[in-house]
């Protein structure tokens, strides 16, 4: 396919359509990727843009920080005039050249590269991961055109990416969107190929030199996840799939036929199934959000924020399906599933934001400081996980278990995959068409609204009820959100009514240290808060308005809500069918 594309590009030399060929090189200093973009038949002027955000990560990231040494030349090597019309875009006067070459270096600033290990983008002595949105510029007006990507790597370095190829160096993307949605691991790494539903899959692993052998348990976990996910929809939407595991902070990011997942060094050796939840979540995104997407998320505007009210569905319902996949694949037990749901219900009930910030509101304001919601923060992941669960129960109950949320997902995949995304109304209508029942009131009360959820009205359909309890807990509550831009500090969320808020912590303060622990990301905040005891001294060092500030207080106490799912004493046959349908369809 690659050779055919190159031949077609050469044959169309008289065509005025721009032809795009990228080259990515790893220089000896390993400080940044060297990128070239050759454009045949460039428009004049040619505007080159580096995306200011990445799909799946909803915040602007000041991409100009990544780029250095931007140069444009013609085919004879003569320099062409360049001006910047924004911090993330460069305009080239081609002077009528038939072919121009853009070159630049793309890399995280040194302080970010080494202080903030991540699972999306890095370059070191023996390996690297290439993050498309922060590496490859696009020619404005040409994002839908195909492109060729060639890797020039040190000896014995390999490439693992979801892009199609005919050799080990040259790859093809049908559009810019596909190009940057296909991260690449380069260098020395472990590779574990396997098959799920007769479809090729593989896991590639780079733990930064600590290359512990993950073994058969690790691969078996991924195979079960893939097989179970494919079974929900009936077939895979891709020709092959690549799990990219890197040593760094946790979390993951979904792509069309791949995902990048961060695991701490040694995790896979100590617990080969330790990344099962994030793996299931990211894998389910191959359908939900990458193909079944909110209408606003494509074609992408990479220069400005893109808002939707439906992230609770794209991310939160995906969380629910991660729960289901683990239970259905027997990577977790039915008791594990019930405990996980109960924990989420307890977290939801414990958060006063549940009655102030709707799932649609939390989706819409993801780009904003929590101050826009009066510092009340609740995750659309949590909201969507629980709404997906309740909607599944309600559908099964109303149809005597003949229909489920699985049927809704298949309907969405049939009607809203590809170029046509869904709206809020499309979701409601898809449920109605699939089930024959109208769930508009469900949306009004719990999706658009903030009504208290009557849990047992839904749980009894599967023979459960929820029992809430309260326990006294240390109040060192400090929330956190990602930095406003890449390389920035994580920011505080001052939980209303908390001891930290009373001591003067403000939402939006940049977190530097808590009790001496440097705050690199939210896991550091969580670790300190969980270790707190009542009356313990808490020292929070922040930056506010560019000035350092020390906030000191003693942890108080508050009543934390817990939840537990209990089996009803005399479940009906219908209840048994519904619960079995959830976990063993």
C-alpha positions in Angstrom: 0.0 0.0 0.0 2.8 2.4 0.8 4.6 1.8 -2.5 1.3 2.3 -4.3 0.7 5.6 -2.5 4.2 6.8 -3.4 3.6 5.9 -7.0 0.3 7.7 -7.1 1.9 10.8 -5.5 4.6 10.8 -8.1 2.2 10.2 -11.0 0.1 13.2 -9.9 3.0 15.6 -10.1 1.0 18.0 -12.4 -1.9 18.0 -9.9 -2.2 21.1 -7.8 -3.3 19.2 -4.7 -0.6 19.4 -1.9 1.3 16.2 -1.3 2.6 15.6 2.2 5.6 13.6 3.3 6.8 13.6 6.9 10.2 12.4 8.2 10.9 11.9 11.9 14.5 11.5 13.0 16.1 10.8 16.4 19.3 12.9 16.6 22.3 11.8 18.6 21.7 14.3 21.5 18.2 12.7 22.1 16.9 16.1 23.3 14.1 16.4 20.8 12.7 14.8 17.7 13.8 16.3 14.4 10.8 16.7 12.0 10.7 17.5 8.3 7.6 18.0 6.3 8.0 18.1 2.5 5.1 19.7 0.7 4.8 19.3 -3.0 2.4 21.9 -4.6 2.2 24.0 -1.5 -0.3 26.8 -1.4 1.1 30.3 -1.1 1.2 31.3 1.6 1.4 28.0 3.5 0.3 28.1 7.1 1.7 25.4 9.4 0.0 24.7 12.8 1.0 22.6 15.8 -2.2 21.5 17.6 -2.9 23.2 20.9 -4.8 20.3 22.4 -5.0 16.5 21.9 -8.3 14.6 21.5 -9.0 12.8 24.8 -7.1 15.4 26.8 -9.4 18.4 27.1 -7.1 21.3 27.9 -5.1 23.8 25.9 -1.4 23.0 26.2 0.6 26.0 24.8 2.1 23.9 22.1 4.6 26.6 21.1 6.7 25.4 24.0 7.4 22.2 22.1 8.8 23.7 18.9 12.2 25.2 18.2 14.3 25.9 15.1 11.4 26.3 12.6 12.9 26.7 9.1 11.4 26.6 5.6 13.4 26.1 2.4 12.7 25.4 -1.2 13.9 22.4 -3.1 17.2 24.1 -3.8 17.8 24.8 -0.1 17.1 28.6 -0.3 15.5 29.9 2.8 11.9 31.2 2.6 10.4 34.0 4.6 8.5 32.9 7.7 6.3 34.8 10.1 4.2 33.7 13.0 0.5 34.7 13.0 -0.1 33.1 16.4 2.0 31.4 19.0 1.3 28.0 17.4 1.3 28.8 13.7 3.8 29.8 11.1 3.1 31.3 7.7 5.6 30.6 4.9 5.9 32.6 1.8 6.6 29.9 -0.8 7.7 32.4 -3.5 6.0 30.1 -6.0 8.2 27.0 -5.2 6.9 23.7 -6.4 8.2 22.0 -3.4 9.1 23.2 0.1 10.6 21.6 3.1 9.6 22.6 6.7 12.0 21.5 9.5 11.9 21.9 13.2 12.6 20.2 16.5 9.8 18.9 18.7 10.4 18.1 22.3 9.3 18.8 25.9 11.2 21.5 27.7 14.0 19.9 29.7 12.4 20.7 33.1 9.2 19.0 32.0 10.9 16.1 30.2 12.7 15.0 33.3 10.5 16.2 36.2 7.3 14.8 34.7 7.6 11.3 33.3 4.6 10.6 31.2 3.0 7.9 29.1 2.5 9.9 26.0 5.7 11.6 24.9 9.4 11.2 25.7 12.8 10.6 24.2 15.7 9.0 26.0 18.9 7.1 25.2 17.3 3.8 24.2 13.7 4.5 23.3 10.9 7.0 23.0 7.2 7.5 22.4 6.1 9.9 19.7 2.9 11.9 20.5 1.4 13.0 17.3 -0.3 16.3 18.4 2.8 17.6 20.0 5.2 16.4 17.2 3.6 16.8 13.8 2.4 20.1 12.3 -0.4 20.2 9.8 -0.8 22.3 6.6 -3.8 24.5 7.2 -6.6 23.5 4.9 -5.1 20.1 4.1 -5.9 18.0 7.2 -8.0 15.5 5.1 -5.2 14.7 2.7 -3.1 11.5 3.0 0.5 11.6 4.2 3.6 9.4 4.3 5.7 9.2 7.4 9.3 7.9 7.3 11.3 7.1 10.5 15.1 7.6 10.5 16.2 5.9 13.7 19.5 4.8 15.3 20.7 1.3 14.4 18.6 -1.5 15.8 15.8 0.8 16.9 12.3 -0.6 16.0 8.9 1.1 15.5 5.5 0.0 16.9 2.5 2.1 15.8 -1.0 1.5 14.5 -0.2 3.1 11.1 -0.1 0.7 8.1 3.3 0.0 6.6 5.0 -2.1 3.9 8.4 -2.0 5.6 10.1 -1.1 8.9 10.6 2.6 8.1 7.7 4.0 6.0 4.1 4.3 7.1 1.0 5.8 5.7 -1.9 7.9 7.1 -5.1 8.5 5.3 -5.4 12.0 6.9 -3.8 14.2 9.4 -6.3 13.2 12.1 -5.2 9.6 11.6 -1.5 10.5 11.6 -1.6 12.2 15.0 -4.0 9.6 16.4 -1.4 6.9 15.9 1.4 7.2 18.6 4.6 5.3 18.0 7.0 3.6 20.3 10.5 3.7 18.9 13.7 2.1 20.1 14.3 -1.0 22.2 11.2 -2.6 23.8 9.5 -5.9 24.5 6.7 -7.1 22.1 4.0 -9.6 22.8 1.8 -10.5 19.8 -1.5 -12.3 20.3 -4.8 -12.9 18.6 -8.3 -12.0 19.8 -11.3 -12.9 17.7 -9.0 -13.8 14.8 -7.6 -10.3 14.8 -4.0 -9.4 15.4 -3.1 -7.6 18.6 0.1 -6.9 20.4 1.4 -5.3 23.5 4.7 -3.4 23.4 6.4 -2.5 26.7 9.1 0.0 27.5 9.9 0.4 31.2 13.0 2.5 30.7 15.6 -0.1 31.1 13.8 -2.1 33.8 12.5 -4.6 31.2 10.9 -7.1 33.5 9.3 -10.0 31.6 5.5 -9.6 31.9 4.8 -13.2 30.8 1.7 -15.1 29.8 -0.5 -13.8 32.6 -0.1 -10.3 31.2 -0.9 -11.3 27.6 -3.8 -13.5 28.8 -5.3 -10.5 30.5 -5.2 -8.4 27.4 -6.5 -11.2 25.2 -9.5 -11.6 27.5 -10.2 -7.9 27.5 -10.0 -7.7 23.7 -12.2 -10.7 23.2 -14.8 -9.5 25.6 -14.9 -6.0 24.2 -15.2 -7.4 20.6 -18.0 -9.7 21.7 -20.1 -6.8 22.8 -20.2 -5.3 19.3 -19.8 -8.5 17.3 -16.6 -7.5 15.4 -13.5 -5.5 15.8 -13.5 -2.0 14.1 -9.8 -2.2 13.2 -7.4 -4.5 11.3 -5.0 -4.7 14.2 -4.5 -3.2 17.6 -1.5 -2.1 19.7 -1.3 -1.7 23.4 1.7 0.6 24.2 2.9 0.3 27.9 5.5 2.7 29.1 7.2 3.3 32.5 5.9 6.5 34.0 2.9 7.8 35.8 -0.4 5.9 35.5 -3.3 6.6 33.2 -3.8 6.1 29.5 -5.0 7.8 26.3 -7.1 6.2 23.6 -6.5 6.1 19.9 -8.1 4.6 16.8 -6.3 1.2 17.0 -3.9 1.7 19.8 -3.5 3.1 23.3 -0.7 4.4 25.4 -0.8 3.3 29.1 1.5 4.3 31.9 2.7 1.8 34.5 5.1 2.3 37.3 8.4 0.4 37.0 8.1 -3.2 38.2 4.2 -3.2 38.2 4.0 -5.7 35.4 6.5 -8.1 37.1 4.8 -7.8 40.6 1.2 -7.9 39.3 0.8 -8.7 35.6 -2.9 -7.9 35.8 -2.3 -4.6 37.7 -3.2 -2.5 34.6 -6.4 -4.4 33.8 -8.8 -1.5 34.6 -7.1 1.1 32.6 -6.5 -1.4 29.8 -10.2 -2.3 29.6 -11.2 1.4 29.7 -8.8 2.5 26.9 -9.7 -0.6 24.8 -13.4 0.1 24.9 -12.7 3.6 23.6 -11.9 1.9 20.2 -15.7 2.1 19.8 -16.9 4.6 22.3 -15.4 8.1 21.5 -13.0 7.0 18.7 -15.8 5.9 16.4 -19.0 6.6 18.3 -18.3 10.2 19.2 -20.1 13.4 20.2 -20.7 15.4 17.1 -18.5 18.2 18.3 -15.4 16.0 18.4 -14.7 15.9 14.7 -13.6 17.2 12.3 -11.2 18.6 14.9 -10.4 22.2 15.5 -6.9 21.8 17.0 -6.4 25.5 17.7 -9.3 26.2 20.0 -11.2 24.5 22.8 -14.0 22.2 21.7 -16.8 21.7 24.1 -19.5 19.0 24.4 -22.1 18.1 27.0 -21.5 14.4 26.4 -18.2 13.5 27.9 -20.0 11.8 30.7 -21.1 9.2 28.0 -17.8 9.0 26.2 -15.6 8.7 29.3 -17.9 7.7 32.1 -20.0 5.0 30.3 -16.6 3.7 29.1 -15.7 3.4 32.8 -18.8 1.3 33.3 -18.0 -0.9 30.4 -14.5 -1.4 31.8 -16.2 -2.7 35.0 -18.3 -5.0 32.9 -15.5 -6.3 30.7 -13.4 -7.3 33.8 -16.4 -9.1 35.3 -17.5 -10.8 32.0 -13.9 -11.9 31.2 -13.6 -13.3 34.8 -10.6 -11.0 35.4 -12.7 -9.9 38.4 -15.4 -11.7 40.3 -19.1 -10.6 40.5 -18.3 -9.6 44.1 -15.5 -7.4 42.8 -17.9 -5.8 40.4 -20.5 -5.1 43.2 -17.8 -3.7 45.5 -16.5 -1.4 42.8 -20.0 0.0 42.0 -20.7 0.4 45.7 -17.4 2.4 46.1 -18.4 4.6 43.2 -21.9 5.2 44.7 -20.3 6.1 48.0 -17.9 8.5 46.4 -20.8 10.1 44.5 -23.0 10.4 47.7 -20.0 11.8 49.6 -19.6 14.7 47.2 -21.9 17.7 47.6 -21.1 18.7 44.0 -23.5 15.9 42.9 -26.4 18.3 43.7 -24.8 21.3 42.0 -22.9 20.2 38.9 -24.8 18.0 36.4 -23.0 15.4 34.2 -23.6 17.6 31.2 -22.3 20.6 33.1 -19.1 18.8 34.3 -18.6 17.7 30.7 -19.0 21.2 29.3 -16.8 22.9 31.8 -13.8 20.5 31.7 -11.8 23.3 29.9 -12.5 25.7 32.8 -11.2 26.3 36.3 -13.5 24.8 38.9 -14.2 28.4 40.0 -16.9 28.5 37.2 -18.8 26.0 39.3 -18.1 27.7 42.6 -15.3 25.3 43.3 -17.6 22.3 43.3 -16.0 19.5 41.4 -17.3 16.1 40.4 -15.9 13.8 37.8 -17.9 13.1 34.6 -16.1 9.7 34.7 -17.8 8.9 38.0 -21.1 10.4 37.0 -21.1 8.5 33.7 -20.0 5.2 35.2 -23.0 5.3 37.6 -25.5 6.6 35.0 -24.5 3.9 32.6 -25.1 1.3 35.3 -28.5 2.7 36.2 -29.5 3.0 32.6 -28.5 -0.6 31.9 -30.6 -1.7 34.9 -33.6 0.4 33.8 -33.4 -0.9 30.2 -33.2 -4.5 31.3 -36.0 -4.0 33.8 -38.3 -2.4 31.3 -37.7 -5.0 28.7 -37.6 -8.1 30.9 -33.9 -8.4 30.1 -34.5 -8.7 26.4 -32.6 -5.4 25.8 -29.6 -3.8 27.5 -27.2 -1.0 27.2 -25.2 -3.4 25.0 -27.9 -3.0 22.4 -27.8 0.8 22.6 -24.1 0.7 22.1 -24.5 -1.5 19.0 -27.2 0.9 17.7 -24.9 3.9 18.2 -22.0 2.0 16.4 -24.3 1.3 13.5 -25.7 4.8 13.1 -23.1 7.2 14.4 -19.7 5.8 13.6 -17.4 7.6 11.3 -18.2 11.0 10.0 -21.5 11.5 11.8 -21.3 12.1 15.5 -24.2 12.0 18.0 -25.9 14.8 19.8 -27.6 14.7 23.3 -30.9 14.2 21.5 -29.5 11.4 19.4 -28.5 9.5 22.6 -32.0 9.7 24.0 -33.5 8.7 20.7 -31.1 5.8 20.3 -32.3 4.4 23.7 -35.9 4.8 22.7 -35.4 3.1 19.3 -33.5 0.3 20.8 -35.7 -0.4 23.8 -39.1 1.0 22.8 -39.1 3.0 26.0 -38.7 6.8 26.5 -35.9 7.8 28.9 -36.2 11.5 28.3 -37.2 12.0 32.0 -34.0 10.1 33.1 -32.0 12.5 31.1 -33.9 15.5 32.4 -33.4 14.6 36.1 -30.0 12.9 36.2 -28.0 13.9 33.1 -29.1 17.5 32.5 -30.2 17.9 36.1 -28.9 17.3 39.6 -31.8 15.4 41.2 -30.7 13.1 44.0 -30.6 9.6 42.5 -33.1 7.1 44.1 -30.6 4.3 44.0 -32.8 1.5 45.2 -35.5 2.2 42.6 -32.9 1.0 40.1 -30.8 -1.5 42.1 -33.7 -3.7 43.0 -34.1 -4.7 39.3 -31.0 -6.9 39.8 -31.8 -7.9 43.4 -29.6 -5.3 45.1 -30.1 -2.5 47.6 -27.6 0.1 48.8 -26.8 0.7 52.4 -25.2 4.0 53.3 -23.2 4.6 56.4 -21.0 7.4 57.8 -17.6 7.2 59.4 -15.5 9.8 60.9 -12.5 10.6 58.7 -9.6 13.0 58.8 -10.3 16.2 57.0 -7.2 17.0 55.0 -9.3 17.1 51.9 -7.5 18.7 49.0 -8.6 18.1 45.4 -6.5 18.5 42.3 -6.8 19.0 38.6 -4.3 18.8 35.8 -2.2 21.9 34.9 -3.8 24.5 32.7 -0.9 24.0 30.2 1.7 21.3 29.7 4.6 21.6 32.1 2.6 23.6 34.5 1.9 22.6 38.1 -1.1 20.7 39.1 -3.7 22.9 40.7 -5.6 22.7 43.9 -9.3 22.3 44.4 -10.4 23.7 47.7 -13.3 21.5 48.7 -16.0 23.7 50.1 -16.3 23.3 53.8 -12.9 21.6 54.2 -10.2 22.4 56.7 -7.9 23.3 53.8 -10.4 25.8 52.4 -10.9 27.3 55.9 -7.2 27.8 56.1 -7.1 29.8 52.9 -6.4 27.3 50.1 -8.1 28.5 47.0 -9.2 26.6 43.9 -6.6 27.2 41.2 -3.6 27.5 43.5 -0.6 25.9 41.9 0.5 23.0 44.1 4.2 22.7 44.8 4.5 20.5 47.9 2.2 19.0 50.6 4.0 17.9 53.8 7.3 18.0 51.9 6.2 15.8 49.1 6.7 17.3 45.7 3.4 17.4 43.7 4.1 16.0 40.2 0.5 14.9 39.5 -2.8 14.0 41.3 -1.5 10.7 42.6 0.9 12.6 44.9 -2.0 14.6 46.3 -4.1 11.5 46.9 -1.2 9.7 48.6 -0.7 12.6 51.1 -4.5 13.0 51.8 -5.0 9.3 52.4 -2.2 9.2 54.9 -3.6 12.1 56.9 -4.7 11.6 60.5 -6.9 13.8 62.6 -5.0 16.8 64.1 -2.0 16.1 61.9 -0.2 19.2 60.8 -0.6 19.8 57.1 1.8 22.1 55.2 0.7 23.1 51.7 3.1 25.2 49.6 1.5 26.8 46.6 2.0 29.5 44.0 -0.8 32.1 43.7 -0.6 34.9 41.2 3.0 34.1 40.6 4.0 34.4 44.3 4.9 31.5 46.7 2.5 31.1 49.6 2.5 28.7 52.6 -0.8 27.4 53.9 -0.8 25.7 57.3 -3.6 23.9 59.1 -4.4 20.9 61.2 -6.5 18.1 59.8 -10.0 18.2 61.2 -12.6 15.6 60.8 -15.8 15.1 58.8 -18.4 12.4 58.2 -17.4 10.4 55.2 -20.1 8.5 53.3 -19.7 4.8 52.5 -21.9 2.6 50.5 -22.4 -1.2 50.3 -24.5 -3.3 47.9 -26.6 -5.9 49.7 -28.5 -8.8 48.1 -32.3 -8.6 48.6 -33.5 -11.5 50.8 -35.9 -13.0 48.2 -34.8 -12.1 44.7 -37.3 -12.9 41.9 -36.4 -15.0 38.9 -36.5 -11.7 36.8 -33.9 -10.2 39.2 -31.7 -13.2 38.8 -31.9 -13.0 35.0 -31.1 -9.3 35.0 -28.0 -9.7 37.2 -26.8 -12.7 35.2 -27.4 -10.7 32.0 -25.2 -7.9 33.3 -22.3 -10.1 34.2 -22.7 -13.1 32.0 -24.6 -12.1 28.8 
